[in-house]
Amino acid sequence: MANAIRLTLPVRTPSATVLLAGVYGAGAVVRVQSSSSETGTFADLSGTGSTPTIPIVSGTETYTAADPGGTSASWYRARLEDSGATRVSDWSVVTRTVYPF
């Protein structure tokens, strides 16, 4: 994965809060998507070694995603989800690096 783009994803909401049953619950994840343009169609990260979803872990406030097909021109967004993607946050700002949400 030497050529992969690595994204640092700080989560503003404490993980203990995210994991509460009334918020996103025990199976909460960060979902990461990319696009070749800022206003293009976004899709989950894919390819060997990619991390389209990252489990939220209590006590961890920063996560790392890997995009093996990414380039310096790729655009990214992320959101929090429950385990079934039925409760979701808004998408982060679309950017070349994902802002915290």
N, C-alpha and C positions, 0 to 999 in steps of 0.2 A: 504494500500500500504506500510505497514511497512517493507516488505522484498524487495521492489523495489530498483533497482540500479538507482541512480540519477546522471545525467551527467550535468556538467556545460559547456555551449557552448558559448565561447566568439566569437563575430563576429568582425574581424579586420576592415572590411569596414564599415564606419558609416551608421547607419540605414537609414538616410536621403538619402544617395547615393544609397543604395540597392533599395529603394522604387521609385527611378526615373523611369519614363516610358521607357527610353532607356536602363535601366539596368535590373532590375527584375520586376519593377512595383508595384502597390498598393497591389496586392495579394501575394507578396513574402513570402516564407516560408523557414524554415530550415527543411530538411528531415533527419531523423536519422535512421540508419539501424544497425543491430547486426548480429553476427555470433558466432558459438561456437568455431571457430578457426581463426587464423589470415589470412589464405588463403582459408577459406571456402566460402560457398555461403551465401551472405548477403541478409537479408530481412528486410522490415520495422518493427519497433517495433510493437508488438501486445499484446493483452490482456487487460483486464479491467484496466483502469487508465494509459495506455501507451500513449506516445506522439510521434507518428511517424512523424508528421509535426507540426511545431510551427510557427505561424504567426509572421512576422517581424513587430515590432511596432516602429514608429519614436521615437527617443530619448533613445531607449533601445539597449544596446550593448552586453548584456550577457543574455542567455536563459537557461532554465533548462528543460531537458528531463527526463522522467521516463520510466524505463524498468522493469515492474513487473515480468518478467520471467528471468531477467538477474542474473548472478552470477559474482563472482570475476574473473572467467575464461572467461567471455564474451568479445568479441571484437566489436568495434564500428567504424562507419564512418558517416560523415555528409556532406551535401552540401546545397548550396542555390539554390532555384528554383523560377521561376515565377509561377503564379496560375495554369497554365496548364502543368507544367513540360516540356515546350518546350524550355525554355532557362534555362540552368543549369550551375552551377560552376563545377569545378573538385571536386571529392570526397576528403575529408580530408585524412590525413595519417591514415591508419588503426592502431588502438591502443586500449588499454583498457580504455583510457580516450580520448575524442575527442579533437584534437588540433584546435586552431582557424584557420579560413580560410578567 
